[in-house]
């Protein structure tokens, strides 16, 4: 609840289904994010098309995907974000084939809806501004983060039995000990702060251990006000990761700031100042594992259906 007693609207209302029936950032195996900049004078038309596309996917292909529409807050005005959640890349491919030649060429956002709007669809967004990013939940065992115990587990370190090894990407809910009913996600959060960070390649394993530890520390200390989940970008710059910081409301940011400001020995900030790099590699804290100047934050809020 906000200070005025009103609830912060989440994206769940866009799907029109109970939360247990939708895919979201904690339950999906892959998120495809499409970002588009609304063209001048096309705000109403672009938002209407964005809503129609999400509703089309949720009603016609809800067994494969859940789509939410978010808008940038405190970022670039009139920039829309579609967050399309799948169980796996296999389901994404299946949805492409369902859409026929148009979807195979333009992705799952082509097809019947785009064709029906014709030029209005093409003119709704600034040319060249539409971009897609694929996000996979981080899982232990990749990029040098497997322990000896993990390496002996075939599901963590696939061992070939004559067939190509297959890595199982688990939903991001597996990243936290917080139970699902206490976690926030893209369906239930009022605000999502997306933090994009580039890691130093030389310390890519240490960086991921640091990232997961910091995320879980917040999850266990934020008292339900925020949930942090870590995602990898497989088709973009190497070692770029995304923290999706799901907050109940903008006011939850004060809780996160309070955690960072604590100075007691058990405070979460202790994780930032400890050495994450072993002494035989020169030692060092988080500042050696993150490329300076690469961190970018943006705030996203669900588009409100009216």
N, C-alpha and C positions, 0 to 999 in steps of 0.2 A: 504494500500500500504506500502511496505517496503521502507527503505531509498534509495534503488537503483531504486525504481519505479516499481518493480515487485510485483505482488500479491502473498500473502502467500496462497498456495493451501489448501483448506479445504477438508473435507471428502465427500462433496456433489457430487463431480465428480464420486465417486465410485458407486453411485446409478443411475446416468445417467438420473435423473428426476429433475424437478423444486422443490425447497425447500418446496412448499406448498403440494407436493404430497408424501413426505417422513415423516416417524416418526423419532423423534430425542429426545434429552434429555429434551427439553421444552414441547414437545407435547405427549410423551409416558407416559403410566401409569406404566410401569415397564421396567427396563433395565436388561438384563442378560449379564454379562461380563464374557468372557472366556479368560484366560491368559495362554499362553504356551511359554516355553523356547525352542528356536530352537536348535536342536542337532548340535554338531560340524560337519562342512562340509555339512550341509543340508540347508544352508541359502536360496539359490535360489529356491530349491524345496519347502521348507516350505512357503515361501512368495507366490509362485505360487498357492499352494493349498489354502492358506488363502484367496487369491483374488478370486479363483474359488468358494469357499464356499460362500463368501459374494455375489458374482454375482448370484449364484444359488438361494439363498434366496430372493434377491431383484427382480429377474425376475420371478421366479416361484411362490413365496409366498409373493409378495409385498403387497397384500391386508391385510396380517396379520402382517408383520414384515419388518423392515429395518435394514440391517447389515452394519456396518462400521468396517474397520480394522485400528488400530492404532499401532504405535511402541513406545516403551519407549525411551525417550530422557533424558539424564542426570540420568539414572537409570541403569538397568541391560541390557547390550548389547544383541541384538538379542532376546528380549522378545516381543512377539506379544500380542495385546489385540483385541479381537472381541467385539464390542458393539452391542448387538442385542436388538432392541427397539420394544416393543409391546404396544398395548393399554391396555391390562390387562393380568393377569395370565391365564384367560380363553382362550385367543388367543394363548398363549404359549402352553397350553395343546392341543388345536386344531391342532397346527402345529406338535406336537409330534405324534398324531394319524395319520396324513397325511403321515408321514414317515414310518409307519408300525413298525414291531418288532425291527428293527435296531435302529430307532430313539427313541423308547420307552426305549431301553436299554442304548443308548449312548447320548441321547439328540438330539437337532435339528442339531447338527454338525455331526451326523452320516449320515446314508442314502446313497443315490446314489453316491454322490461325493466321500465320504470316501471309499465306496466299490470299486469304479472304480480305485482308486489309490492303494488299497490293502496295501501291506507291506510298500510302499513308504510313505503312510500316517502315519502309526504306527512308522516309523523310523525317521520322520521329527522332532519330538519333544523329549526332554529329558524325559525318563520315570518318572512318578510321579510329573512332573512339571505343568501339565495342571490342572487348578483350575477354578471353576465357582463361581461367586458372584451375588446374586440377589439384585437389588437396587430399592427401592420404593420411589417416591417423598414424602417428609414430608408434612403432612397436619395437620392444627390445629385441636384439638379435641382428639388427642391420647396421651397417656403417661402423662396425667395430664395437658395438655396444653389448655384445653377447659375453657373458661370463663362461667359465669352463662348464658349469652346470648347465647353462642354457645350450652350449654347443653340443652337449650329449643328448639333448631333447630334439628328436627329428622334426617336431613342429616348429621349433625355434631356429634350428640350423639344418635345413633339409639335406638329407643324405640320399644320393642318387641310388636307386635300385634298378637301374637300367632305363629309367624314364627321366626326363628333365626335372630337376628339383623345383618345387613350388613353395613360395613363401606365403604364409597365411597372414593377411592384414586384419587385425581385430578392430572392432569399433572402439572409439575413444573412451567409452565408459570404462573399459578395462584399464585405463591409465590411472584411475583414482580409487581409493578405498572408500570414498564417500558413496553411500547407497544411491541408486537412481532417483529415488523420491526426494533426495536432498540436493541433487545436482541440477544446474541450469543448463540449457542447451539452446539451439537456434529456434526451437518451437516455443520455449517458455520464458526466455530472457526478454527483458524490456529494452535492453541496450546491449550491443556487442562491441567491445573494443578489440579491434584486430591489430595485433602487433606483429610486424614483419621484421625478421632479423636474418642477416647473413653471417654464417659462422666461418671462422678461419679454417681452411681445409686441413691444415696441419693438426688441428685439435678437434676434428669433427666428432670423434667418439666422446671426448670429455665434454664438448659443448652440449651434446644431447643428454648426457647424464645430468649436467647442470640444469638444462631446461626442464627436464622432467621433474627434478627435485624441487626447483623453485615453483613450478606449477602446482605440484601436490602440496607443498607447504601452504600456498594460498588456499587451496581447496579445504585443507583441514583447519584453517584458522579464520576463514572468512564468514563462518557461521551462517551458511546458506545465502549470503549476499552476492557471492560470485563463484563461478566455476571456470577454471582455466584448463583448456585442452590443447594439445600440441599436434600440429599437422605438418607434413612434409610436402614440398612442391616437386613432383617428379619430372615435369616437362619444362621447367624453367631454369633459372640459374642454380647451379649446383650448391647444395648446403644452404639453401634459403628455407627457413621454416616460418610457420605462422602460429602464433599463440592466439586462439580465440578465447577472449576473456568475456564470459557471459555474465552480465550483471542484472540484478532485479530492476534497477532504475539508475538514472544518472547519479542520484544521491549515493549509490553504492560505491562510487569512486572514492568517497571520503573514508569508507571502511578500508579500501585498499591502501590509501595514503596513510591511514593510521597504522596499518601493519608494517609499512616501510619505515615509519617514524619511531617504532618501538626500539628501545635500546637495551632491554634486559637480555641476559644470555640466551634465552630460548626464543628470542624474537626472530621472525623470518629473515630479517636483513642479515643475520649472521651468515646465511648461505652466500651472500654476495661477496663477503670479504674473506672467506676461506680459500685455501688453495685447491683448485680443481685439476691442476696439471701436476703430474708427479715430479719429484725432485730430479730424477734422472733425465727429464725432458726440460729442465730449467725452472720448473715450478711456476706458479702464477695463479691469479684469481680470474674471475669472469672477463675482465677487460682484455685479457690476451686471447680469448677464444671467440670474441665477437668482433667483426670488422667495424672499426669506428666509423660513425656516420651512416651506418646501414639501417639502423632501427627506425621504423616508421609506424606511427599509430594513427588509426582512424576509428571513428565511432559510427556505428550503423544502427538505425532504428527501423523496426518493421513498418512497412507501409500499412496504413489503416484503411481497411475496406469500408466504404460508405454506401 
